[in-house]
Amino acid sequence: MKKTFTSKDFLLFGMIILLIILLLLSMNQVDRQWIKLSTMENTLAEQSKDVSALRGSISKLQQKISNMRLVTAQTTQAAETAMPAQASTAAPKKSENAAKKSELDAIPDAFKEAYKATKMPDYALGGWFVDSFSNTLQTVTPLVSTDAYASDVQSHVLESLLTRDPDTLKWQGKLAKSWKISDDGLTITFKLRDDVVFSDGEPFDSKDVVFTYNFIMNDKIKAPSLRAYYKQISSVKALGKYEVEFVFEKPYFKALAFSGGMDILSKKFYEPYLKDPEKFNQSKGLLIGTGPYRLLDPKNWKTDQDNIELVRNNRYWGPVQPSFDRFMWRIIQNDSARLTTFRNGDIDLYSGAQPIDFEKLKDDKQLNEISNRFNYVSPSGGYAYIGWNQRLDGKPTRFADKRVRQAMTWLIDKQKIADDVYLGYRIPAVSPFGDISPQHDPSLKYRGQDIEKGKALLKEAGFEDRDGDGVIEDKDGKPFEFELIYFGNNESTKRMVLLLKDMYARAGIKLKPVPSEWPVMLEHLDKKDFQAITLGWGGTIESDLYQIFHSSQIKEGDNRTSYVNKELDKVIEAARRETDEAKRMLLWHKAERILYDDLPYTFLVRGKTIGFYNKRIKNVRMTKTGLNIGSIENYIPKALQKHTN
């Protein structure tokens, strides 16, 4: 007998569905309440920590005031005892003038310019600074990140013991208030500040400095490039809670830069990852520091986001607080879209502009109304290059032959690239060293194009057109063709590669352009899985060639082309040990001449930094290290602030 579905059954079925829905809603509400409760608990815990720290600071301050009063009383009493009666009326005024310091003098050197900004009539806290990246970041975790974008984010979160004065290039104290270098240059002792906390409220002291060094040097942590530099340090130890000592194995010209410039990590935050180093190595967003900004969630940042956001670190220890509520980077891969976004005022900086766009936009009325443009050569500017991989799949490539690398360089018209692709906003590169750098030997000039010389070198190396088809072959009849990997989202690079293809075709060489996404390029580099690749290196005030060109760095460093030259190794090692600057520069000249002849890279062009920034960003100025845009010195007047929290 067939059973019918009655109205009662419908009602019962509906009630069951309703109960299930109510149960799911109830569970969702409980989850939300639990999350809120957890957040409140964390907030209360942090507030409790802050109150405790504040009490400690107040106690220290009271003690200091008490000591100052005692010293002042003793000094006054001694002065009154020694002072003649007729001079006593003038003493208070002189004493008052001598004791009174200007506010600016009391500000640490590293914050003086930022402090001056706070005294400007339209200075205000608030607003967002919005920049952009052309690629999604793989990770912002310190040490394991390898690209400039991640370094940019970290620079607003992490701090080091010392920093350079951007106007004089001299070292200034940051987390360290003073330092001393031994007569032999092997020992550097830092006195640390006692008023610094990480963004989670955890106090900073010498244990964090020692931990950072040991963490970097742990072989299980994926930081081989840094380890290559820090291996010269024999020990880092705490001499007290606020004193730390670096001892180097041998003299090193960058000893102060590497010890004082090391980004300090929180021991409490990062130490647990020593139990599972691979979790740290594979992480995407483990980032916490003492700097002016912080990640909202320092443990769970994800790479699949359209924006990267930092918020003001309200616990920042500095005498000048960061002015922006938030510091944001939007991921905009297309140049045209980035320009449109800048025009609309949705990003504040249009940097890395393509020369062809910059040239067109110089006289753009609407753009000039909302922005200021910049165009300068940075003393620490980098260079573009083609890296010739000398070993692939365990075997030597055709680029292992120096004559081939020389020929590939002679076939390129660098000036044409600078003029046609970059419209004069680039200059031909000679070597890793800039023309104005004291590391550069002025007798060396860039190689201009000489096709016949290039062909002659190729023939000497065994490559010539054996069948008359216009393509050169090796002795086995295999055509000379190679793949050149490049970043496909950069229009200027794309145009340059097409120009290179034409230049090489004139010598019978087939260049196969391989446009790639940024993560794919990094993977090719890490695995050394490429024939040739075009990229760029950023520069420093004085470059150290060790990490990129020393043969020991093939396995763990940045010698991605498997380049070996034992003579160069010895010169680099000697230059790194030489603390006399004049003698060291002669050694760098020798190293440069070796690279100029051996050409593990074809050094293409080095150029100007060009772009635009929104006029609402104030106190932007030029320094010896470039434009200070995005620094703690910048601010947005209240009336011009667009974003709120």
C-alpha positions as CSV (number, residue, x, y, z in Angstrom):
1,M,0.0,0.0,0.0
2,K,1.4,3.3,-1.0
3,K,1.8,5.8,1.9
4,T,0.7,9.4,1.2
5,F,2.5,12.5,2.5
6,T,0.0,14.3,4.7
7,S,-0.1,18.0,5.9
8,K,1.1,16.8,9.3
9,D,4.2,15.3,7.7
10,F,4.9,18.6,5.9
11,L,4.5,20.5,9.2
12,L,6.7,18.0,11.1
13,F,9.3,18.2,8.3
14,G,9.2,22.0,8.3
15,M,9.7,22.1,12.1
16,I,12.7,19.8,11.8
17,I,14.2,22.1,9.1
18,L,13.5,25.1,11.3
19,L,15.1,23.5,14.3
20,I,18.2,22.7,12.2
21,I,18.4,26.3,10.9
22,L,18.0,27.7,14.5
23,L,20.7,25.3,15.7
24,L,23.1,26.4,13.0
25,L,22.4,30.1,13.7
26,S,22.9,29.4,17.4
27,M,26.3,27.7,16.7
28,N,27.4,30.5,14.4
29,Q,26.4,33.1,17.1
30,V,28.3,31.1,19.7
31,D,31.4,31.0,17.5
32,R,31.2,34.8,17.0
33,Q,30.8,35.4,20.7
34,W,33.8,33.1,21.3
35,I,35.9,35.0,18.8
36,K,34.9,38.3,20.4
37,L,35.6,36.9,23.9
38,S,39.0,35.6,22.8
39,T,39.8,39.0,21.2
40,M,38.7,40.8,24.4
41,E,40.8,38.5,26.5
42,N,43.9,39.1,24.4
43,T,43.2,42.9,24.5
44,L,42.8,42.8,28.3
45,A,46.0,40.8,28.6
46,E,47.9,43.3,26.5
47,Q,46.4,46.2,28.4
48,S,47.4,44.6,31.7
49,K,50.9,44.2,30.3
50,D,51.0,47.8,29.2
51,V,49.8,49.0,32.6
52,S,52.5,46.9,34.3
53,A,55.1,48.3,31.9
54,L,53.8,51.8,32.5
55,R,54.1,51.4,36.3
56,G,57.7,50.3,35.8
57,S,58.4,53.3,33.6
58,I,56.8,55.7,36.1
59,S,58.9,54.1,38.9
60,K,62.1,54.5,36.8
61,L,61.2,58.1,36.0
62,Q,60.5,58.9,39.6
63,Q,63.8,57.5,40.6
64,K,65.5,59.6,37.9
65,I,63.8,62.7,39.0
66,S,64.7,62.0,42.6
67,N,68.4,61.5,41.6
68,M,68.3,64.7,39.5
69,R,66.9,66.7,42.4
70,L,69.6,65.3,44.6
71,V,72.4,66.2,42.1
72,T,70.9,69.6,41.5
73,A,70.7,70.3,45.3
74,Q,74.3,69.2,45.8
75,T,75.5,71.2,42.8
76,T,73.7,74.3,44.0
77,Q,75.0,74.0,47.5
78,A,78.6,73.5,46.3
79,A,78.2,76.5,43.9
80,E,76.8,78.8,46.7
81,T,79.7,77.7,49.0
82,A,82.4,78.5,46.4
83,M,80.8,81.6,44.9
84,P,81.7,85.1,46.0
85,A,78.8,87.2,47.5
86,Q,78.8,89.8,44.8
87,A,78.4,87.2,42.0
88,S,75.5,85.4,43.7
89,T,72.8,87.5,41.9
90,A,74.0,86.5,38.5
91,A,74.4,82.8,39.2
92,P,70.8,81.6,39.1
93,K,70.3,83.0,35.6
94,K,73.6,81.5,34.3
95,S,72.8,78.2,35.9
96,E,69.3,78.3,34.5
97,N,70.6,78.9,31.0
98,A,73.2,76.2,31.2
99,A,70.7,73.7,32.5
100,K,68.0,74.4,30.0
101,K,68.3,72.4,26.8
102,S,66.3,72.9,23.7
103,E,63.7,70.3,22.9
104,L,65.5,69.4,19.7
105,D,68.8,68.7,21.4
106,A,67.0,66.2,23.7
107,I,65.7,64.3,20.7
108,P,67.8,61.3,19.5
109,D,69.5,62.1,16.2
110,A,67.6,59.5,14.3
111,F,64.3,61.3,15.1
112,K,65.3,64.9,14.7
113,E,63.9,65.5,11.2
114,A,60.7,63.7,12.1
115,Y,60.5,65.9,15.3
116,K,60.9,69.0,13.2
117,A,57.9,67.9,11.1
118,T,55.7,67.8,14.1
119,K,56.3,71.5,14.6
120,M,55.0,72.4,11.2
121,P,51.7,74.4,11.3
122,D,49.6,71.9,9.3
123,Y,51.1,68.8,11.0
124,A,48.5,66.2,12.0
125,L,48.2,62.5,13.0
126,G,45.9,60.3,10.9
127,G,45.2,59.3,7.4
128,W,46.5,56.4,5.4
129,F,49.6,56.2,3.2
130,V,48.7,54.0,0.2
131,D,51.4,52.6,-2.1
132,S,51.3,49.7,-4.6
133,F,53.2,46.6,-5.6
134,S,53.1,45.1,-9.0
135,N,53.2,41.5,-7.7
136,T,51.6,39.4,-4.9
137,L,54.2,38.7,-2.2
138,Q,55.1,35.1,-1.5
139,T,55.9,35.8,2.2
140,V,56.6,38.7,4.5
141,T,58.3,36.5,7.1
142,P,61.8,37.8,7.8
143,L,64.9,35.9,6.7
144,V,63.0,33.5,4.3
145,S,61.7,36.3,2.1
146,T,63.9,37.2,-0.8
147,D,62.3,40.1,-2.7
148,A,62.5,43.8,-2.4
149,Y,58.7,44.1,-1.8
150,A,58.9,42.0,1.4
151,S,61.9,44.1,2.5
152,D,59.8,47.3,2.0
153,V,57.1,46.0,4.3
154,Q,59.6,44.7,6.9
155,S,61.3,48.1,6.9
156,H,58.3,49.6,8.6
157,V,58.0,46.8,11.2
158,L,61.6,45.8,12.1
159,E,64.4,48.0,13.4
160,S,68.1,47.6,13.9
161,L,70.6,48.8,16.5
162,L,71.9,51.5,14.2
163,T,70.6,53.5,11.1
164,R,72.3,55.8,8.6
165,D,71.7,59.5,8.6
166,P,70.2,60.0,5.2
167,D,71.8,63.4,4.8
168,T,75.3,62.6,6.0
169,L,75.4,58.8,5.6
170,K,76.9,58.6,9.1
171,W,75.7,56.0,11.6
172,Q,73.2,56.9,14.2
173,G,71.8,55.0,17.2
174,K,68.4,53.4,16.9
175,L,67.8,50.5,19.3
176,A,71.4,51.1,20.5
177,K,72.2,54.4,22.1
178,S,75.9,54.1,21.8
179,W,78.6,51.7,20.5
180,K,82.4,51.2,20.8
181,I,84.8,49.5,18.4
182,S,88.0,47.9,19.6
183,D,91.4,49.1,18.3
184,D,91.8,45.9,16.2
185,G,88.3,46.3,14.8
186,L,87.2,42.8,15.8
187,T,84.9,43.7,18.7
188,I,81.9,46.0,18.7
189,T,80.1,46.6,21.9
190,F,76.6,48.2,21.9
191,K,74.8,49.9,24.7
192,L,71.1,49.3,24.2
193,R,68.1,51.5,25.0
194,D,66.1,50.4,28.0
195,D,62.7,51.9,26.9
196,V,62.0,49.8,23.8
197,V,59.1,47.3,23.5
198,F,58.0,45.1,20.6
199,S,54.5,45.8,19.2
200,D,53.0,43.0,21.4
201,G,54.3,44.8,24.5
202,E,57.2,42.5,25.2
203,P,60.3,44.5,26.3
204,F,63.4,44.5,24.1
205,D,66.8,43.8,25.5
206,S,70.1,42.0,24.8
207,K,68.5,38.5,24.7
208,D,66.7,39.5,21.5
209,V,69.9,40.6,19.8
210,V,71.7,37.4,20.7
211,F,68.7,35.3,19.7
212,T,68.4,37.0,16.3
213,Y,72.0,36.1,15.5
214,N,71.7,32.5,16.6
215,F,68.4,32.2,14.7
216,I,70.0,33.4,11.5
217,M,72.9,31.0,12.0
218,N,70.7,28.0,12.6
219,D,71.2,25.7,9.5
220,K,67.5,24.6,9.7
221,I,66.3,28.2,9.1
222,K,66.1,29.1,5.4
223,A,68.4,32.1,5.5
224,P,71.5,30.9,3.6
225,S,72.3,34.3,2.0
226,L,72.4,36.1,5.4
227,R,74.5,33.3,7.0
228,A,77.1,33.8,4.3
229,Y,77.7,37.3,5.6
230,Y,77.3,36.6,9.4
231,K,79.7,33.6,9.3
232,Q,82.4,36.2,9.9
233,I,81.0,36.8,13.3
234,S,82.6,34.4,15.8
235,S,80.2,35.3,18.7
236,V,77.4,37.5,19.9
237,K,76.8,37.6,23.6
238,A,75.0,39.7,26.2
239,L,77.3,41.5,28.6
240,G,74.3,42.7,30.6
241,K,70.6,43.2,30.1
242,Y,71.2,46.3,27.9
243,E,74.7,45.6,26.6
244,V,75.7,43.2,23.8
245,E,79.1,42.3,22.2
246,F,79.8,41.3,18.6
247,V,83.2,39.6,18.0
248,F,84.4,39.1,14.4
249,E,86.8,36.4,13.4
250,K,88.8,38.7,11.2
251,P,88.6,42.4,10.1
252,Y,85.7,43.1,7.9
253,F,85.0,46.5,6.2
254,K,81.3,46.1,6.9
255,A,81.5,44.9,10.4
256,L,79.6,47.9,11.9
257,A,77.0,47.8,9.0
258,F,76.2,44.1,9.6
259,S,76.2,44.1,13.4
260,G,74.4,47.5,13.7
261,G,72.2,46.9,10.7
262,M,70.8,43.5,11.7
263,D,67.0,43.6,12.0
264,I,66.2,42.5,15.5
265,L,63.6,39.7,16.1
266,S,61.6,39.1,19.2
267,K,62.9,36.0,21.0
268,K,59.6,35.3,22.7
269,F,57.7,35.5,19.4
270,Y,60.1,33.5,17.1
271,E,61.8,31.1,19.5
272,P,58.9,28.5,19.5
273,Y,59.6,28.0,15.8
274,L,62.9,26.4,16.6
275,K,60.9,23.3,17.5
276,D,59.5,23.2,14.0
277,P,61.8,25.2,11.7
278,E,60.0,24.0,8.5
279,K,56.9,25.7,9.8
280,F,58.8,28.9,9.9
281,N,60.4,28.4,6.5
282,Q,57.1,27.7,4.9
283,S,55.2,30.5,6.7
284,K,53.7,33.5,4.8
285,G,53.3,36.2,7.5
286,L,55.2,35.8,10.7
287,L,56.2,39.4,11.3
288,I,56.6,41.4,14.5
289,G,59.1,44.1,15.5
290,T,59.8,47.2,17.5
291,G,59.1,49.5,14.5
292,P,56.4,52.3,14.0
293,Y,53.9,49.9,12.2
294,R,52.7,46.4,12.8
295,L,50.6,43.7,11.1
296,L,47.1,43.4,12.5
297,D,47.7,39.7,12.9
298,P,51.4,39.0,13.1
299,K,51.0,35.2,12.7
300,N,48.3,34.7,10.1
301,W,48.9,37.0,7.1
302,K,48.0,35.3,3.9
303,T,49.4,35.8,0.4
304,D,46.1,35.7,-1.4
305,Q,45.1,39.2,-0.5
306,D,44.6,42.3,-2.7
307,N,46.2,44.6,-0.1
308,I,49.0,44.5,2.5
309,E,48.1,46.6,5.5
310,L,50.1,47.8,8.4
311,V,48.6,49.7,11.3
312,R,50.2,52.2,13.6
313,N,52.1,50.6,16.4
314,N,50.6,52.5,19.4
315,R,53.3,51.0,21.6
316,Y,56.0,52.6,19.5
317,W,58.9,53.6,21.8
318,G,60.2,56.5,19.6
319,P,59.9,60.1,20.7
320,V,58.0,60.8,17.5
321,Q,55.0,58.7,16.7
322,P,54.2,57.5,13.2
323,S,51.7,60.0,11.7
324,F,49.8,57.6,9.5
325,D,47.0,55.4,10.9
326,R,47.7,52.8,8.3
327,F,50.4,52.0,5.7
328,M,49.0,50.0,2.8
329,W,50.2,48.5,-0.4
330,R,47.7,47.6,-3.1
331,I,48.5,44.8,-5.5
332,I,48.2,46.3,-9.0
333,Q,50.0,44.3,-11.7
334,N,49.2,46.4,-14.7
335,D,51.1,49.6,-15.2
336,S,48.2,51.4,-16.8
337,A,45.9,50.4,-14.0
338,R,48.4,51.6,-11.5
339,L,48.6,55.0,-13.2
340,T,44.8,55.2,-13.4
341,T,44.6,54.4,-9.7
342,F,47.1,57.1,-8.9
343,R,45.2,59.6,-11.0
344,N,42.0,58.8,-9.0
345,G,43.9,59.5,-5.8
346,D,43.5,55.9,-4.6
347,I,47.3,55.4,-4.2
348,D,49.7,58.1,-3.1
349,L,52.8,57.0,-5.0
350,Y,53.3,56.1,-8.6
351,S,56.9,55.0,-8.5
352,G,58.8,52.8,-10.9
353,A,57.0,54.6,-13.7
354,Q,57.9,53.4,-17.2
355,P,60.0,56.1,-19.0
356,I,57.6,56.2,-21.9
357,D,54.8,57.0,-19.5
358,F,56.8,59.5,-17.4
359,E,57.8,61.4,-20.5
360,K,54.2,61.7,-21.7
361,L,53.0,62.6,-18.2
362,K,55.4,65.4,-17.4
363,D,53.1,68.0,-19.0
364,D,49.9,66.4,-17.9
365,K,47.9,69.3,-16.4
366,Q,45.6,67.2,-14.3
367,L,48.4,65.1,-12.9
368,N,50.6,68.1,-12.1
369,E,47.7,69.6,-10.1
370,I,47.5,66.6,-7.8
371,S,51.1,65.5,-7.7
372,N,54.8,66.3,-7.6
373,R,57.2,64.4,-9.9
374,F,60.7,63.1,-9.0
375,N,63.6,62.2,-11.2
376,Y,67.0,61.5,-9.7
377,V,70.0,59.2,-9.7
378,S,70.4,57.4,-6.4
379,P,74.0,56.9,-5.1
380,S,72.9,53.4,-4.1
381,G,71.0,52.7,-7.3
382,G,71.2,49.3,-8.8
383,Y,71.6,47.8,-12.3
384,A,69.8,45.6,-14.8
385,Y,71.7,42.5,-16.1
386,I,71.5,39.3,-18.0
387,G,72.7,36.3,-15.9
388,W,74.3,33.5,-18.0
389,N,73.8,30.2,-16.2
390,Q,77.1,28.2,-16.6
391,R,75.7,24.9,-15.3
392,L,72.4,23.3,-16.0
393,D,71.3,19.8,-14.9
394,G,74.8,19.2,-13.6
395,K,76.5,19.9,-17.0
396,P,78.4,23.0,-18.3
397,T,76.3,25.2,-20.7
398,R,77.6,27.1,-23.7
399,F,77.8,30.1,-21.4
400,A,80.5,28.4,-19.3
401,D,82.9,29.6,-22.1
402,K,84.1,33.1,-21.4
403,R,84.3,33.9,-25.1
404,V,80.6,33.2,-25.5
405,R,79.7,35.5,-22.6
406,Q,82.0,38.2,-24.1
407,A,80.4,37.8,-27.5
408,M,76.9,38.0,-26.1
409,T,77.9,41.4,-24.5
410,W,79.6,42.8,-27.7
411,L,76.4,42.0,-29.7
412,I,74.3,44.3,-27.5
413,D,73.8,48.0,-28.1
414,K,73.4,49.3,-24.5
415,Q,73.0,52.9,-25.6
416,K,70.2,52.0,-27.9
417,I,68.4,50.2,-25.0
418,A,69.0,53.3,-22.8
419,D,67.6,55.7,-25.4
420,D,64.9,53.7,-27.2
421,V,63.5,51.7,-24.4
422,Y,64.1,54.0,-21.4
423,L,64.1,57.3,-23.3
424,G,67.4,58.5,-21.8
425,Y,66.3,57.7,-18.2
426,R,69.0,54.9,-18.1
427,I,72.7,54.9,-18.8
428,P,74.8,51.9,-20.0
429,A,76.3,49.9,-17.1
430,V,79.9,49.0,-16.9
431,S,79.9,46.7,-13.9
432,P,78.2,46.2,-10.6
433,F,79.6,49.6,-9.5
434,G,78.1,52.9,-10.4
435,D,80.1,55.5,-12.4
436,I,80.2,57.8,-9.4
437,S,81.1,55.2,-6.9
438,P,84.7,55.1,-5.5
439,Q,84.6,51.4,-6.1
440,H,84.5,52.0,-9.9
441,D,87.8,52.1,-11.9
442,P,87.2,55.2,-14.1
443,S,89.5,53.7,-16.8
444,L,86.9,51.1,-17.6
445,K,84.2,52.1,-20.1
446,Y,81.1,50.2,-21.1
447,R,81.4,48.0,-24.2
448,G,79.6,49.4,-27.2
449,Q,78.1,47.2,-29.8
450,D,80.6,45.4,-32.1
451,I,78.9,42.7,-34.1
452,E,82.0,41.6,-36.0
453,K,84.0,41.2,-32.8
454,G,81.1,39.2,-31.3
455,K,80.9,36.9,-34.3
456,A,84.7,36.4,-34.2
457,L,84.5,35.3,-30.6
458,L,81.7,32.9,-31.3
459,K,83.5,31.4,-34.2
460,E,86.6,30.9,-32.0
461,A,84.3,29.2,-29.5
462,G,83.0,26.8,-32.2
463,F,79.8,28.6,-33.4
464,E,79.3,29.5,-37.0
465,D,76.7,29.2,-39.8
466,R,77.5,25.8,-41.2
467,D,74.5,25.4,-43.5
468,G,73.9,28.9,-44.8
469,D,70.5,29.3,-43.1
470,G,71.5,32.5,-41.2
471,V,71.6,30.7,-37.9
472,I,74.9,29.7,-36.3
473,E,75.5,26.1,-35.1
474,D,78.0,24.3,-32.9
475,K,80.3,21.6,-34.3
476,D,77.6,19.0,-34.0
477,G,75.2,21.2,-36.1
478,K,73.0,22.2,-33.1
479,P,71.6,25.7,-33.6
480,F,72.6,28.4,-31.1
481,E,69.3,29.2,-29.4
482,F,68.5,30.0,-25.9
483,E,65.6,30.9,-23.6
484,L,65.7,34.3,-21.8
485,I,63.4,34.4,-18.8
486,Y,62.1,37.9,-17.9
487,F,59.4,39.5,-15.8
488,G,56.4,39.6,-18.1
489,N,54.4,42.4,-16.3
490,N,57.0,45.1,-17.0
491,E,56.4,46.8,-20.3
492,S,59.9,48.3,-20.5
493,T,61.5,44.9,-19.9
494,K,59.3,43.4,-22.5
495,R,60.4,46.0,-25.1
496,M,64.0,45.5,-24.1
497,V,63.9,41.7,-24.6
498,L,62.4,42.2,-28.1
499,L,65.2,44.6,-28.9
500,L,67.7,42.0,-27.6
501,K,66.1,39.4,-29.8
502,D,66.7,41.5,-32.9
503,M,70.3,42.3,-31.9
504,Y,71.1,38.6,-31.4
505,A,69.4,37.6,-34.6
506,R,71.8,39.8,-36.6
507,A,74.6,37.4,-35.4
508,G,72.6,34.3,-36.2
509,I,71.4,33.6,-32.6
510,K,67.8,32.7,-31.7
511,L,66.6,34.3,-28.5
512,K,63.4,32.7,-27.2
513,P,61.6,35.2,-24.8
514,V,60.0,33.5,-21.8
515,P,57.7,35.9,-19.9
516,S,57.2,34.8,-16.3
517,E,55.3,35.7,-13.2
518,W,57.4,36.9,-10.3
519,P,57.0,33.7,-8.1
520,V,57.9,31.6,-11.1
521,M,61.1,33.6,-11.7
522,L,62.1,33.2,-8.0
523,E,61.6,29.4,-8.3
524,H,63.8,29.3,-11.4
525,L,66.5,31.2,-9.6
526,D,66.3,29.0,-6.5
527,K,66.6,25.9,-8.5
528,K,69.1,27.4,-11.0
529,D,66.8,26.1,-13.6
530,F,67.3,28.6,-16.5
531,Q,69.6,29.3,-19.4
532,A,69.6,33.0,-19.1
533,I,67.6,35.5,-17.0
534,T,67.3,39.2,-16.9
535,L,66.7,40.9,-13.6
536,G,68.1,43.7,-11.5
537,W,70.1,44.2,-8.3
538,G,69.6,47.1,-6.0
539,G,72.7,48.9,-4.8
540,T,74.2,50.0,-1.5
541,I,76.6,52.8,-0.6
542,E,79.5,50.4,-0.9
543,S,78.7,47.0,-2.4
544,D,80.1,43.7,-1.3
545,L,80.5,41.3,-4.2
546,Y,80.8,38.2,-2.0
547,Q,77.2,37.0,-2.0
548,I,76.7,37.3,-5.7
549,F,80.0,36.4,-7.3
550,H,82.1,34.4,-4.8
551,S,82.2,30.7,-5.8
552,S,81.3,29.6,-2.2
553,Q,77.9,31.2,-2.7
554,I,76.7,28.8,-5.5
555,K,75.2,26.4,-3.1
556,E,73.5,28.7,-0.5
557,G,74.1,32.3,-1.6
558,D,73.0,34.4,-4.6
559,N,75.6,33.1,-7.1
560,R,72.7,31.8,-9.2
561,T,74.7,31.4,-12.4
562,S,77.2,28.9,-10.9
563,Y,80.1,31.2,-11.6
564,V,83.6,30.2,-10.5
565,N,86.7,32.4,-10.6
566,K,89.3,31.6,-7.9
567,E,91.3,34.8,-8.6
568,L,88.2,36.9,-8.0
569,D,87.4,34.9,-4.8
570,K,90.8,35.9,-3.4
571,V,90.4,39.6,-4.3
572,I,86.9,39.8,-2.8
573,E,88.2,38.1,0.4
574,A,91.1,40.6,0.6
575,A,88.8,43.6,0.0
576,R,86.5,42.4,2.7
577,R,89.4,42.2,5.2
578,E,90.9,45.6,4.3
579,T,89.7,48.3,6.7
580,D,91.8,51.1,5.1
581,E,89.4,52.6,2.6
582,A,92.0,53.8,0.0
583,K,93.6,50.4,-0.1
584,R,90.2,48.7,-0.3
585,M,89.1,50.7,-3.2
586,L,92.1,49.6,-5.2
587,L,91.1,46.0,-4.5
588,W,87.6,46.7,-5.6
589,H,89.0,48.1,-8.8
590,K,90.9,44.9,-9.4
591,A,87.8,42.8,-8.8
592,E,85.9,45.1,-11.2
593,R,88.4,44.5,-13.9
594,I,88.1,40.7,-13.5
595,L,84.3,40.9,-13.8
596,Y,84.6,43.3,-16.8
597,D,86.7,40.7,-18.6
598,D,84.9,37.5,-17.3
599,L,81.3,38.7,-17.6
600,P,79.3,36.2,-15.5
601,Y,76.6,38.9,-16.1
602,T,76.1,41.2,-19.0
603,F,75.7,44.4,-17.2
604,L,73.0,46.3,-19.2
605,V,71.9,49.6,-17.8
606,R,71.5,51.5,-14.5
607,G,69.0,54.3,-14.2
608,K,67.1,57.1,-12.5
609,T,64.3,56.7,-10.1
610,I,61.3,58.4,-11.6
611,G,57.7,58.8,-10.6
612,F,55.0,60.9,-8.9
613,Y,53.7,61.4,-5.4
614,N,50.5,63.0,-4.2
615,K,50.9,66.5,-3.0
616,R,48.8,65.8,0.1
617,I,51.8,63.9,1.5
618,K,53.9,66.6,3.2
619,N,57.5,67.0,4.2
620,V,58.9,65.0,1.3
621,R,62.5,65.9,0.6
622,M,65.6,64.6,-1.2
623,T,68.4,63.0,0.7
624,K,71.6,61.3,-0.2
625,T,69.8,58.0,-0.1
626,G,66.9,59.2,-2.3
627,L,63.4,60.6,-1.7
628,N,62.2,60.2,1.9
629,I,58.7,59.3,0.7
630,G,56.9,56.9,3.1
631,S,59.1,57.7,6.0
632,I,58.2,58.7,9.6
633,E,59.0,62.3,8.6
634,N,55.9,62.5,6.3
635,Y,52.4,63.4,7.3
636,I,49.0,64.4,5.8
637,P,47.3,67.6,7.0
638,K,43.9,67.0,8.6
639,A,42.0,68.6,5.8
640,L,43.6,66.4,3.2
641,Q,43.1,63.0,5.0
642,K,41.0,60.7,2.9
643,H,40.8,57.5,4.8
644,T,39.8,56.8,8.4
645,N,39.9,53.6,10.4
